Amino acid sequence: MDWASAAIGAFLASALVFGGTALALLPVMRREFLIWIVARVSATVVMVWGLSPMMPSPAFISAEQRLLAGALATDLGLAFTGLMLASYLETRIIARRERKLLRRMQPYSLLPIALLPSVIFAGKLDWLHDILVLGLIGILIYGLAGAIRQGSRAATFQAFAWAPALLIAIAALFHELTVGGMMPFYLEAMGAALMVEFIITATGVVDGFMRFKSERDRALADMREAKLATALDPLTNIANRRGLEQHFNAKGRMRPKGLALIDCDHFKRINDQFGHDVGDKVLIAIAQGLDSGSLFVARLGGEEFVLLLYGEDWQEDAEAARRRITQVVHANIPEIPYPITASAGLSAIEESDTLGSAMKRADKALYAAKESGRNRSLALSEFRPASSVGGVA
């Protein structure tokens, strides 16, 4: 195998890898420029096939037809390059005029394409075709320069990627206009330039994919934080009513055995005597006292808290949590001279229960606990007193 055949083989292999990579990234990134990359790679492969005498060709295709296919692919590849760049530029890059001109490269390319049959089969108007192609190259360079001035990272990558091919194309066109005929070693030089383009463009696409992934991950993290923020009580940093509902209704989570609705006794007196700042400290301390690994705690609002209990002895767990309130508030807020207590309404959670139905029973039990003298837990069954725990019913 001679060096020319090896070079063509290397070009085709790099085109296959580059085009395949762009095609594989399309379902992930869903960006238009990947479509035009695949189209451009396909056009360059057809160009090399059409212009290289070393490539195999079916017997029913004449040399002129093959040359026409190669020239057509060359012009289309240039048009695809403009469309790629227009869709590849970052969204933060305005470049309205540049994008508009780059997208117009496709309809503009129809002018030199229309001249190709006359150029290939009659040997006429080749000079006009070359001038029109130079105009398309000028539009591409103008778009690149304008995007780079605005700080486009993508355009900078593509400037390095396309520079060898553009320089060779311009030299070949001027050679045809001044000397006539194809520039010596044009195909070999263009093949090498396209391989450089594939490598640098692939690097730019991977760089863009990593930035895309990073931006997407940040957006998802922001969404999760925003969702979490709407489910948390800003004062106590435990779940609010929304967070409670999300936790209760989460699929795959173990169903709680019972529910406790807890209310701080005489909380208004605390605010009136010591101020709302101390009242907020009490609420924070209550949340700390209630929170433990064996239950889920949420604040409904004001001085009302809810516990979801998962242990077999869930009533005893609820009572222990209620009693911890007095201890934690005394330890953290010594300026309050008397013990702070709380009342609790308990309700078992059946398979048919919703959060609302269980809370309704617990609310009735809480009302009964307060009516019975506060500082106690009380459970109701079917909305009637069933038992009391840790206090006088």
C-alpha positions as a Markdown table, in Angstrom:
| # | Residue | x | y | z |
|---|---|---|---|---|
| 1 | Met | 0.0 | 0.0 | 0.0 |
| 2 | Asp | 1.4 | 3.4 | -1.0 |
| 3 | Trp | 1.3 | 6.5 | 1.1 |
| 4 | Ala | -1.6 | 8.0 | -0.8 |
| 5 | Ser | -3.8 | 5.0 | -0.2 |
| 6 | Ala | -2.8 | 5.0 | 3.5 |
| 7 | Ala | -3.7 | 8.7 | 3.7 |
| 8 | Ile | -7.1 | 8.2 | 2.2 |
| 9 | Gly | -7.7 | 5.2 | 4.6 |
| 10 | Ala | -6.7 | 7.3 | 7.6 |
| 11 | Phe | -9.0 | 10.1 | 6.4 |
| 12 | Leu | -12.0 | 7.8 | 6.0 |
| 13 | Ala | -11.3 | 6.2 | 9.4 |
| 14 | Ser | -11.2 | 9.6 | 11.1 |
| 15 | Ala | -14.3 | 10.7 | 9.3 |
| 16 | Leu | -16.1 | 7.6 | 10.5 |
| 17 | Val | -15.1 | 8.1 | 14.1 |
| 18 | Phe | -15.8 | 11.8 | 14.1 |
| 19 | Gly | -19.2 | 11.5 | 12.4 |
| 20 | Gly | -20.2 | 8.5 | 14.5 |
| 21 | Thr | -19.3 | 10.4 | 17.7 |
| 22 | Ala | -21.4 | 13.4 | 16.6 |
| 23 | Leu | -24.3 | 11.1 | 15.8 |
| 24 | Ala | -24.0 | 9.3 | 19.2 |
| 25 | Leu | -24.1 | 12.7 | 21.0 |
| 26 | Leu | -27.2 | 13.9 | 19.2 |
| 27 | Pro | -29.7 | 12.1 | 21.5 |
| 28 | Val | -27.9 | 13.3 | 24.6 |
| 29 | Met | -27.2 | 17.0 | 23.7 |
| 30 | Arg | -30.1 | 17.5 | 21.2 |
| 31 | Arg | -28.2 | 20.3 | 19.5 |
| 32 | Glu | -28.8 | 21.2 | 15.8 |
| 33 | Phe | -25.1 | 21.7 | 15.1 |
| 34 | Leu | -24.5 | 17.9 | 15.5 |
| 35 | Ile | -26.8 | 17.3 | 12.6 |
| 36 | Trp | -24.8 | 19.6 | 10.4 |
| 37 | Ile | -21.5 | 18.0 | 11.6 |
| 38 | Val | -22.8 | 14.7 | 10.4 |
| 39 | Ala | -23.9 | 16.3 | 7.1 |
| 40 | Arg | -20.6 | 17.9 | 6.6 |
| 41 | Val | -18.6 | 14.8 | 7.3 |
| 42 | Ser | -20.8 | 12.9 | 4.8 |
| 43 | Ala | -20.2 | 15.6 | 2.2 |
| 44 | Thr | -16.4 | 15.4 | 2.7 |
| 45 | Val | -16.4 | 11.7 | 2.3 |
| 46 | Val | -18.3 | 12.0 | -1.0 |
| 47 | Met | -15.9 | 14.8 | -2.1 |
| 48 | Val | -12.9 | 12.6 | -1.6 |
| 49 | Trp | -14.6 | 9.7 | -3.4 |
| 50 | Gly | -15.6 | 12.0 | -6.3 |
| 51 | Leu | -12.3 | 13.8 | -6.7 |
| 52 | Ser | -9.8 | 10.9 | -6.0 |
| 53 | Pro | -9.1 | 8.5 | -8.9 |
| 54 | Met | -7.9 | 6.0 | -6.3 |
| 55 | Met | -11.4 | 5.4 | -4.8 |
| 56 | Pro | -13.5 | 2.6 | -6.3 |
| 57 | Ser | -16.5 | 3.6 | -8.5 |
| 58 | Pro | -19.4 | 1.6 | -10.0 |
| 59 | Ala | -19.0 | 1.0 | -13.7 |
| 60 | Phe | -22.2 | 2.7 | -14.6 |
| 61 | Ile | -21.0 | 6.1 | -13.2 |
| 62 | Ser | -18.8 | 8.0 | -15.7 |
| 63 | Ala | -15.8 | 10.0 | -14.7 |
| 64 | Glu | -17.7 | 13.3 | -15.3 |
| 65 | Gln | -20.6 | 12.2 | -13.1 |
| 66 | Arg | -18.2 | 11.2 | -10.4 |
| 67 | Leu | -16.4 | 14.6 | -10.7 |
| 68 | Leu | -19.7 | 16.4 | -10.5 |
| 69 | Ala | -20.7 | 14.5 | -7.3 |
| 70 | Gly | -17.3 | 15.5 | -5.8 |
| 71 | Ala | -17.7 | 19.1 | -6.7 |
| 72 | Leu | -21.3 | 19.2 | -5.5 |
| 73 | Ala | -20.3 | 17.7 | -2.2 |
| 74 | Thr | -17.6 | 20.3 | -1.9 |
| 75 | Asp | -20.0 | 23.2 | -2.3 |
| 76 | Leu | -22.6 | 21.6 | 0.0 |
| 77 | Gly | -20.0 | 20.9 | 2.6 |
| 78 | Leu | -19.2 | 24.6 | 2.7 |
| 79 | Ala | -22.9 | 25.4 | 3.1 |
| 80 | Phe | -23.2 | 22.9 | 5.9 |
| 81 | Thr | -20.2 | 24.5 | 7.6 |
| 82 | Gly | -22.1 | 27.8 | 7.8 |
| 83 | Leu | -25.2 | 26.2 | 9.2 |
| 84 | Met | -23.1 | 24.3 | 11.7 |
| 85 | Leu | -21.4 | 27.4 | 13.0 |
| 86 | Ala | -24.7 | 29.4 | 13.2 |
| 87 | Ser | -26.2 | 26.7 | 15.4 |
| 88 | Tyr | -23.0 | 26.0 | 17.3 |
| 89 | Leu | -22.4 | 29.5 | 18.7 |
| 90 | Glu | -23.3 | 29.8 | 22.4 |
| 91 | Thr | -26.7 | 31.2 | 23.2 |
| 92 | Arg | -25.1 | 34.1 | 25.1 |
| 93 | Ile | -23.4 | 35.2 | 21.9 |
| 94 | Ile | -25.7 | 37.6 | 20.1 |
| 95 | Ala | -24.1 | 37.8 | 16.7 |
| 96 | Arg | -27.4 | 38.3 | 14.9 |
| 97 | Arg | -26.0 | 39.6 | 11.7 |
| 98 | Glu | -23.3 | 36.8 | 11.6 |
| 99 | Arg | -25.9 | 34.1 | 12.3 |
| 100 | Lys | -28.2 | 35.4 | 9.6 |
| 101 | Leu | -25.4 | 35.4 | 7.0 |
| 102 | Leu | -24.2 | 32.0 | 8.0 |
| 103 | Arg | -27.6 | 30.5 | 7.6 |
| 104 | Arg | -28.0 | 32.1 | 4.2 |
| 105 | Met | -24.9 | 30.2 | 3.0 |
| 106 | Gln | -27.2 | 27.3 | 2.2 |
| 107 | Pro | -29.4 | 29.1 | -0.3 |
| 108 | Tyr | -26.4 | 31.1 | -1.5 |
| 109 | Ser | -24.7 | 27.8 | -2.3 |
| 110 | Leu | -27.3 | 27.0 | -4.9 |
| 111 | Leu | -25.8 | 29.6 | -7.2 |
| 112 | Pro | -22.4 | 27.9 | -7.6 |
| 113 | Ile | -24.1 | 24.5 | -7.5 |
| 114 | Ala | -26.3 | 25.5 | -10.5 |
| 115 | Leu | -23.1 | 26.3 | -12.5 |
| 116 | Leu | -21.5 | 22.9 | -11.8 |
| 117 | Pro | -23.0 | 21.0 | -14.8 |
| 118 | Ser | -21.7 | 23.7 | -17.1 |
| 119 | Val | -18.2 | 23.7 | -15.4 |
| 120 | Ile | -17.9 | 19.9 | -15.5 |
| 121 | Phe | -19.4 | 18.9 | -18.8 |
| 122 | Ala | -18.8 | 22.1 | -20.9 |
| 123 | Gly | -15.7 | 23.6 | -19.2 |
| 124 | Lys | -17.4 | 27.0 | -19.0 |
| 125 | Leu | -18.1 | 29.5 | -16.2 |
| 126 | Asp | -15.7 | 27.9 | -13.9 |
| 127 | Trp | -14.3 | 31.3 | -13.0 |
| 128 | Leu | -17.8 | 32.5 | -11.9 |
| 129 | His | -18.2 | 29.4 | -9.9 |
| 130 | Asp | -14.9 | 29.9 | -8.1 |
| 131 | Ile | -15.7 | 33.6 | -7.4 |
| 132 | Leu | -19.1 | 32.6 | -5.8 |
| 133 | Val | -17.4 | 29.9 | -3.7 |
| 134 | Leu | -14.8 | 32.5 | -2.5 |
| 135 | Gly | -17.8 | 34.7 | -1.5 |
| 136 | Leu | -19.2 | 31.8 | 0.6 |
| 137 | Ile | -15.8 | 31.4 | 2.3 |
| 138 | Gly | -15.8 | 35.2 | 3.0 |
| 139 | Ile | -19.1 | 34.9 | 4.7 |
| 140 | Leu | -17.8 | 32.0 | 6.9 |
| 141 | Ile | -14.7 | 34.0 | 7.8 |
| 142 | Tyr | -16.8 | 37.0 | 8.6 |
| 143 | Gly | -19.1 | 34.9 | 10.9 |
| 144 | Leu | -16.1 | 33.4 | 12.7 |
| 145 | Ala | -14.4 | 36.7 | 13.3 |
| 146 | Gly | -17.6 | 38.4 | 14.5 |
| 147 | Ala | -18.3 | 35.5 | 17.0 |
| 148 | Ile | -14.7 | 35.5 | 18.2 |
| 149 | Arg | -14.9 | 39.2 | 18.9 |
| 150 | Gln | -17.9 | 38.5 | 21.1 |
| 151 | Gly | -16.0 | 35.9 | 23.1 |
| 152 | Ser | -17.3 | 32.7 | 21.6 |
| 153 | Arg | -15.3 | 29.7 | 22.7 |
| 154 | Ala | -17.0 | 27.5 | 20.1 |
| 155 | Ala | -16.0 | 29.9 | 17.2 |
| 156 | Thr | -12.4 | 30.0 | 18.6 |
| 157 | Phe | -12.2 | 26.2 | 18.4 |
| 158 | Gln | -13.6 | 26.2 | 14.9 |
| 159 | Ala | -11.2 | 28.9 | 13.7 |
| 160 | Phe | -8.3 | 26.7 | 14.5 |
| 161 | Ala | -10.2 | 23.6 | 13.1 |
| 162 | Trp | -11.1 | 25.2 | 9.8 |
| 163 | Ala | -8.0 | 27.4 | 9.2 |
| 164 | Pro | -5.9 | 24.7 | 7.2 |
| 165 | Ala | -8.9 | 23.7 | 5.0 |
| 166 | Leu | -9.9 | 27.3 | 4.4 |
| 167 | Leu | -6.3 | 28.3 | 3.4 |
| 168 | Ile | -6.0 | 25.3 | 1.1 |
| 169 | Ala | -9.4 | 26.0 | -0.5 |
| 170 | Ile | -8.6 | 29.7 | -1.1 |
| 171 | Ala | -5.2 | 28.8 | -2.6 |
| 172 | Ala | -6.8 | 26.2 | -4.8 |
| 173 | Leu | -9.5 | 28.6 | -6.0 |
| 174 | Phe | -6.9 | 31.3 | -6.8 |
| 175 | His | -4.8 | 28.7 | -8.6 |
| 176 | Glu | -7.8 | 27.8 | -10.8 |
| 177 | Leu | -8.6 | 31.4 | -11.5 |
| 178 | Thr | -5.0 | 32.4 | -12.5 |
| 179 | Val | -3.4 | 29.2 | -13.7 |
| 180 | Gly | -6.3 | 26.9 | -14.5 |
| 181 | Gly | -6.8 | 23.3 | -13.4 |
| 182 | Met | -6.7 | 21.7 | -10.0 |
| 183 | Met | -3.9 | 22.8 | -7.7 |
| 184 | Pro | -1.2 | 20.1 | -7.4 |
| 185 | Phe | -1.6 | 17.8 | -4.4 |
| 186 | Tyr | -4.9 | 19.6 | -3.6 |
| 187 | Leu | -6.7 | 16.4 | -2.6 |
| 188 | Glu | -3.9 | 15.1 | -0.4 |
| 189 | Ala | -3.5 | 18.5 | 1.3 |
| 190 | Met | -7.3 | 18.9 | 1.8 |
| 191 | Gly | -7.5 | 15.4 | 3.2 |
| 192 | Ala | -4.9 | 16.2 | 5.8 |
| 193 | Ala | -6.6 | 19.5 | 6.6 |
| 194 | Leu | -9.9 | 17.8 | 7.1 |
| 195 | Met | -8.3 | 15.3 | 9.5 |
| 196 | Val | -7.0 | 18.3 | 11.5 |
| 197 | Glu | -10.5 | 19.7 | 11.4 |
| 198 | Phe | -12.1 | 16.5 | 12.7 |
| 199 | Ile | -9.6 | 16.3 | 15.6 |
| 200 | Ile | -10.0 | 19.9 | 16.7 |
| 201 | Thr | -13.7 | 20.0 | 16.2 |
| 202 | Ala | -14.1 | 16.8 | 18.1 |
| 203 | Thr | -12.1 | 18.4 | 21.0 |
| 204 | Gly | -14.4 | 21.4 | 20.8 |
| 205 | Val | -17.5 | 19.3 | 20.8 |
| 206 | Val | -16.3 | 17.3 | 23.8 |
| 207 | Asp | -15.5 | 20.6 | 25.6 |
| 208 | Gly | -19.0 | 21.9 | 24.8 |
| 209 | Phe | -20.5 | 18.6 | 26.0 |
| 210 | Met | -18.7 | 18.9 | 29.3 |
| 211 | Arg | -19.8 | 22.5 | 29.7 |
| 212 | Phe | -23.3 | 21.5 | 28.7 |
| 213 | Lys | -23.3 | 18.7 | 31.3 |
| 214 | Ser | -21.9 | 21.0 | 34.0 |
| 215 | Glu | -24.6 | 23.6 | 33.2 |
| 216 | Arg | -27.3 | 20.9 | 33.3 |
| 217 | Asp | -26.0 | 19.5 | 36.5 |
| 218 | Arg | -26.0 | 23.0 | 38.1 |
| 219 | Ala | -29.6 | 23.6 | 36.8 |
| 220 | Leu | -30.7 | 20.3 | 38.3 |
| 221 | Ala | -29.0 | 21.1 | 41.6 |
| 222 | Asp | -30.7 | 24.5 | 41.6 |
| 223 | Met | -34.0 | 22.8 | 40.9 |
| 224 | Arg | -33.5 | 20.3 | 43.7 |
| 225 | Glu | -32.5 | 23.1 | 46.1 |
| 226 | Ala | -35.5 | 25.1 | 45.1 |
| 227 | Lys | -37.8 | 22.1 | 45.6 |
| 228 | Leu | -36.1 | 21.4 | 48.9 |
| 229 | Ala | -36.5 | 25.0 | 50.0 |
| 230 | Thr | -40.2 | 24.9 | 49.3 |
| 231 | Ala | -40.5 | 21.8 | 51.5 |
| 232 | Leu | -38.6 | 23.2 | 54.5 |
| 233 | Asp | -39.7 | 25.5 | 57.3 |
| 234 | Pro | -37.3 | 28.4 | 57.1 |
| 235 | Leu | -37.2 | 29.0 | 60.9 |
| 236 | Thr | -36.7 | 25.5 | 62.2 |
| 237 | Asn | -35.1 | 23.9 | 59.1 |
| 238 | Ile | -37.4 | 20.9 | 59.3 |
| 239 | Ala | -40.1 | 19.9 | 56.9 |
| 240 | Asn | -43.1 | 22.1 | 56.4 |
| 241 | Arg | -46.6 | 20.9 | 55.4 |
| 242 | Arg | -45.5 | 20.4 | 51.8 |
| 243 | Gly | -42.4 | 18.4 | 52.9 |
| 244 | Leu | -44.6 | 16.3 | 55.2 |
| 245 | Glu | -47.0 | 15.5 | 52.3 |
| 246 | Gln | -44.1 | 14.6 | 50.0 |
| 247 | His | -42.5 | 12.4 | 52.6 |
| 248 | Phe | -45.8 | 10.6 | 53.4 |
| 249 | Asn | -46.8 | 10.1 | 49.7 |
| 250 | Ala | -43.3 | 9.1 | 48.5 |
| 251 | Lys | -43.4 | 5.8 | 46.5 |
| 252 | Gly | -41.3 | 3.0 | 47.9 |
| 253 | Arg | -41.1 | 4.5 | 51.4 |
| 254 | Met | -42.1 | 2.5 | 54.5 |
| 255 | Arg | -45.6 | 3.4 | 55.7 |
| 256 | Pro | -45.6 | 5.0 | 59.2 |
| 257 | Lys | -47.3 | 3.1 | 62.1 |
| 258 | Gly | -48.7 | 6.2 | 63.7 |
| 259 | Leu | -48.9 | 10.0 | 63.7 |
| 260 | Ala | -48.6 | 12.5 | 66.5 |
| 261 | Leu | -49.9 | 16.1 | 66.3 |
| 262 | Ile | -48.0 | 18.2 | 69.0 |
| 263 | Asp | -48.8 | 21.7 | 70.2 |
| 264 | Cys | -46.7 | 23.8 | 72.6 |
| 265 | Asp | -48.8 | 24.6 | 75.6 |
| 266 | His | -49.5 | 28.3 | 76.3 |
| 267 | Phe | -47.2 | 29.5 | 73.6 |
| 268 | Lys | -48.9 | 32.9 | 73.4 |
| 269 | Arg | -47.8 | 33.5 | 77.0 |
| 270 | Ile | -44.2 | 33.0 | 76.0 |
| 271 | Asn | -44.4 | 35.5 | 73.2 |
| 272 | Asp | -46.2 | 38.0 | 75.4 |
| 273 | Gln | -43.7 | 37.7 | 78.3 |
| 274 | Phe | -40.4 | 37.3 | 76.6 |
| 275 | Gly | -41.0 | 38.6 | 73.0 |
| 276 | His | -41.2 | 36.9 | 69.6 |
| 277 | Asp | -37.4 | 36.4 | 69.4 |
| 278 | Val | -37.5 | 34.1 | 72.4 |
| 279 | Gly | -40.7 | 32.5 | 71.0 |
| 280 | Asp | -38.7 | 31.7 | 67.8 |
| 281 | Lys | -35.9 | 30.2 | 69.9 |
| 282 | Val | -38.5 | 28.0 | 71.7 |
| 283 | Leu | -39.8 | 26.7 | 68.3 |
| 284 | Ile | -36.3 | 25.9 | 67.1 |
| 285 | Ala | -35.6 | 24.1 | 70.4 |
| 286 | Ile | -38.9 | 22.1 | 70.1 |
| 287 | Ala | -37.9 | 21.1 | 66.5 |
| 288 | Gln | -34.5 | 19.9 | 67.8 |
| 289 | Gly | -36.1 | 18.0 | 70.7 |
| 290 | Leu | -38.6 | 16.2 | 68.4 |
| 291 | Asp | -36.2 | 15.3 | 65.7 |
| 292 | Ser | -34.6 | 11.9 | 65.9 |
| 293 | Gly | -33.6 | 9.1 | 63.5 |
| 294 | Ser | -36.7 | 6.9 | 64.3 |
| 295 | Leu | -39.3 | 9.4 | 63.2 |
| 296 | Phe | -40.0 | 12.2 | 60.8 |
| 297 | Val | -40.9 | 15.6 | 62.1 |
| 298 | Ala | -42.5 | 18.6 | 60.4 |
| 299 | Arg | -43.8 | 22.0 | 61.4 |
| 300 | Leu | -47.4 | 22.8 | 60.3 |
| 301 | Gly | -47.1 | 26.4 | 61.4 |
| 302 | Gly | -47.2 | 28.4 | 64.6 |
| 303 | Glu | -46.5 | 26.1 | 67.5 |
| 304 | Glu | -47.9 | 22.9 | 65.8 |
| 305 | Phe | -45.7 | 20.0 | 64.9 |
| 306 | Val | -46.3 | 16.6 | 63.3 |
| 307 | Leu | -44.5 | 13.3 | 63.9 |
| 308 | Leu | -44.6 | 10.3 | 61.6 |
| 309 | Leu | -43.6 | 7.3 | 63.7 |
| 310 | Tyr | -42.3 | 4.0 | 62.3 |
| 311 | Gly | -41.6 | 1.9 | 65.4 |
| 312 | Glu | -43.8 | -0.9 | 66.7 |
| 313 | Asp | -44.0 | 1.0 | 70.0 |
| 314 | Trp | -44.9 | 4.2 | 68.2 |
| 315 | Gln | -47.1 | 5.6 | 71.0 |
| 316 | Glu | -44.2 | 5.4 | 73.5 |
| 317 | Asp | -41.9 | 7.0 | 70.9 |
| 318 | Ala | -44.3 | 9.9 | 70.5 |
| 319 | Glu | -44.5 | 10.4 | 74.3 |
| 320 | Ala | -40.8 | 10.3 | 74.6 |
| 321 | Ala | -40.4 | 12.9 | 71.9 |
| 322 | Arg | -43.1 | 15.1 | 73.6 |
| 323 | Arg | -41.3 | 14.9 | 77.0 |
| 324 | Arg | -37.9 | 15.8 | 75.4 |
| 325 | Ile | -39.4 | 19.2 | 74.5 |
| 326 | Thr | -39.3 | 20.3 | 78.2 |
| 327 | Gln | -35.7 | 19.2 | 78.6 |
| 328 | Val | -34.4 | 20.8 | 75.4 |
| 329 | Val | -36.1 | 24.1 | 75.9 |
| 330 | His | -34.9 | 24.3 | 79.5 |
| 331 | Ala | -31.3 | 23.5 | 78.4 |
| 332 | Asn | -31.2 | 26.0 | 75.4 |
| 333 | Ile | -33.4 | 28.9 | 76.8 |
| 334 | Pro | -32.6 | 29.2 | 80.5 |
| 335 | Glu | -34.1 | 32.7 | 80.6 |
| 336 | Ile | -37.6 | 31.1 | 80.8 |
| 337 | Pro | -38.1 | 30.3 | 84.5 |
| 338 | Tyr | -40.8 | 27.7 | 84.2 |
| 339 | Pro | -41.0 | 24.4 | 82.3 |
| 340 | Ile | -42.4 | 24.5 | 78.7 |
| 341 | Thr | -44.7 | 21.6 | 78.0 |
| 342 | Ala | -46.6 | 20.3 | 75.0 |
| 343 | Ser | -49.8 | 18.3 | 74.3 |
| 344 | Ala | -50.0 | 15.6 | 71.7 |
| 345 | Gly | -52.8 | 13.9 | 69.8 |
| 346 | Leu | -52.0 | 10.4 | 68.5 |
| 347 | Ser | -53.5 | 8.4 | 65.7 |
| 348 | Ala | -52.7 | 5.0 | 64.3 |
| 349 | Ile | -52.2 | 4.9 | 60.5 |
| 350 | Glu | -54.2 | 2.2 | 58.8 |
| 351 | Glu | -53.6 | 1.0 | 55.2 |
| 352 | Ser | -56.6 | 2.9 | 54.0 |
| 353 | Asp | -55.6 | 6.1 | 55.7 |
| 354 | Thr | -54.5 | 9.2 | 53.9 |
| 355 | Leu | -52.4 | 11.8 | 55.6 |
| 356 | Gly | -55.4 | 14.0 | 55.9 |
| 357 | Ser | -57.6 | 11.4 | 57.6 |
| 358 | Ala | -54.9 | 10.4 | 60.1 |
| 359 | Met | -54.3 | 14.1 | 60.9 |
| 360 | Lys | -58.0 | 14.7 | 61.4 |
| 361 | Arg | -58.1 | 12.0 | 64.1 |
| 362 | Ala | -54.9 | 13.3 | 65.7 |
| 363 | Asp | -56.4 | 16.8 | 65.7 |
| 364 | Lys | -59.4 | 15.5 | 67.6 |
| 365 | Ala | -57.1 | 13.7 | 70.0 |
| 366 | Leu | -55.0 | 16.9 | 70.5 |
| 367 | Tyr | -58.1 | 18.9 | 71.3 |
| 368 | Ala | -59.1 | 16.3 | 73.9 |
| 369 | Ala | -55.6 | 16.3 | 75.4 |
| 370 | Lys | -55.8 | 20.1 | 75.9 |
| 371 | Glu | -59.3 | 19.9 | 77.3 |
| 372 | Ser | -58.0 | 17.2 | 79.7 |
| 373 | Gly | -55.4 | 19.6 | 81.2 |
| 374 | Arg | -52.6 | 19.7 | 78.7 |
| 375 | Asn | -49.0 | 18.3 | 79.1 |
| 376 | Arg | -50.1 | 14.8 | 77.9 |
| 377 | Ser | -50.5 | 12.5 | 75.0 |
| 378 | Leu | -53.9 | 11.2 | 74.1 |
| 379 | Ala | -55.0 | 8.7 | 71.4 |
| 380 | Leu | -58.5 | 8.5 | 69.9 |
| 381 | Ser | -60.0 | 5.6 | 67.9 |
| 382 | Glu | -62.8 | 6.3 | 65.5 |
| 383 | Phe | -62.8 | 9.8 | 66.9 |
| 384 | Arg | -63.6 | 8.6 | 70.5 |
| 385 | Pro | -61.1 | 8.4 | 73.4 |
| 386 | Ala | -59.3 | 5.1 | 73.4 |
| 387 | Ser | -56.3 | 5.5 | 75.7 |
| 388 | Ser | -53.9 | 8.0 | 77.1 |
| 389 | Val | -50.2 | 7.9 | 77.5 |
| 390 | Gly | -48.0 | 9.8 | 80.0 |
| 391 | Gly | -50.8 | 12.0 | 81.4 |
| 392 | Val | -54.3 | 12.2 | 82.9 |
| 393 | Ala | -57.0 | 11.6 | 80.2 |
